[in-house]
Amino acid sequence: MPTESRVSSTDPISAALQAAGGRARTYLRELTSRSVYPSDSAVAALAQFHEPFPEQPCHPADVVRMLDELGSPATVATAGSRYFGFVIGGTLPATLAASWLTSAWDQNSAFRVMSPVVAEIEEVVLRWVCEILGIPDDCEGGIVTCATAANFTALAAARQALLGRSGWNVADDGLFGAPPIEVVVGDEAHASVLKALNLAGFGQKRVIRVPTDAQGRMKSNLLPKLSRNSLVCIQAGNVNTGSFDPATDICRWGHESEAWVHVDGAFGLWAAASPKYRHLTAGFEMADSWATDAHKWPNANYDCGIVLVRDAAALRAAMTISAAYLQPGVKREPTNQTPDASRRARAVELWATLKSLGRQGLAELIERTCAHARRFATGLREAGYEVLNDVVINQVLVSFGAEEITQEVMRRVQKDGTCWCGGTVWQGKTAMRISVSSWATTEEDVEKSLAAILRIARQVRG
Ligand SMILES: Cc1ncc(COP(=O)(O)O)c(C=O)c1O
């Protein structure tokens, strides 16, 4: 064991890490007192990045200094506690710290021989995810960049399995001339599922769309006749309303027909972690494949999409790579479950996230953010504004009246900087979306944000 550190305090690694550590701490400390969205002047100052490719090297500490001085003011405070746009969680302290350490490790996680530790931790954490989500623990899976990539990976496995039933090996022979697969989605399927269908060669327009109800749930009684050549994509957690498709009915019917059922559960599937909300995810465990994100509700850092597939052989057949210099070992190889080969040690960050939360912490995170969403909804309703959705989990849709009024409220909320909320159109009505997804949001943050939204809405409505 070396007794001395390899780096002295004056070497470039120490200097750079010291600079980054100090600046990162200051950045995070100041985050709650600054505007959630960057100022126009901070964004305008980004022009200074547009310099010619430098001739001379730059000291690492100076690289970090420039990044902080120019870049930090132009960031969106998604790591803070009052960002309610899209479905964006923060990064938990243990995750951030693990990310620093794993960056120092600099592991390539593609093959076990490149990083035994990451390969091992990936196996552990995928089992944990199956347990949390209530999915059979012999499912195979992988950690990809995002739910879009997870949807794609699962659909590629589905394609392999469904065509394989007709004796067609899509990995070898491609899709031209292959037997048809009938794809069924809900009218409210997330755009990423359509993109994944496009990438997997199914096409996003030749799908059968099943009508949905007022909350965006598929009407299961309107499902078409299914067969062993059918692929049905269902959703756990609508990006607007948070609603869940009726999985039990769809999966039962799908399986009677031997169809493949895929779940896009980018954030909603994590409701299974809470005894209070688990009932919403009932039936989804019966599906064949699942896509989710740990960088959303569980508050891992980016990129942490997760794909899980019941038919391990189909996933491996769709994703396996081989070359003379890439000799797989006898144990599971991370790259053979995902489209990507070289990648960061995402599994370790996911492990740190779940290890630090534990079962209890994860359940509390889910329940706390749902309670915050309900408080927003109650406060908005009491002030006379229309909440458009049943607030079943952490998503709230609010209309402040006519389209122009809601748009103006949203524009001013974003400019005001107390919090940040995005917009949408829900079943023809313009709405502001409030998605409470961060571990850092407190009751005080909710009250402060609600007060700002109501103040602005009153100003706009006169
Ligand atoms: C239901 C659903 N599916 C898929 C996605 C896409 O996630 P990602 O950006 O990680 O690809 C989202 C994003 O919010 C989502 O809500």
The ligand as a MOL file (V3000), in Angstrom:
LIG
                    3D

  0  0  0     0  0            999 V3000
M  V30 BEGIN CTAB
M  V30 COUNTS 16 16 0 0 0
M  V30 BEGIN ATOM
M  V30 1 C -43.7250 8.9260 -19.7510 0
M  V30 2 C -42.3900 9.3490 -20.2870 0
M  V30 3 N -41.7400 8.5440 -21.1440 0
M  V30 4 C -40.5340 8.8810 -21.6540 0
M  V30 5 C -39.9230 10.0600 -21.3170 0
M  V30 6 C -38.5970 10.4060 -21.9210 0
M  V30 7 O -37.5760 10.4310 -20.9480 0
M  V30 8 P -36.0670 10.7330 -21.3380 0
M  V30 9 O -35.9700 12.2050 -21.5580 0
M  V30 10 O -35.2560 10.2790 -20.1760 0
M  V30 11 O -35.7560 9.9770 -22.5740 0
M  V30 12 C -40.5640 10.9440 -20.4350 0
M  V30 13 C -39.9790 12.2290 -20.0900 0
M  V30 14 O -40.5060 13.0050 -19.3050 0
M  V30 15 C -41.8330 10.5620 -19.8920 0
M  V30 16 O -42.4720 11.3430 -19.0130 0
M  V30 END ATOM
M  V30 BEGIN BOND
M  V30 1 1 1 2
M  V30 2 1 2 3
M  V30 3 2 2 15
M  V30 4 2 3 4
M  V30 5 1 4 5
M  V30 6 1 5 6
M  V30 7 2 5 12
M  V30 8 1 6 7
M  V30 9 1 7 8
M  V30 10 2 8 9
M  V30 11 1 8 10
M  V30 12 1 8 11
M  V30 13 1 12 13
M  V30 14 1 12 15
M  V30 15 2 13 14
M  V30 16 1 15 16
M  V30 END BOND
M  V30 END CTAB
M  END
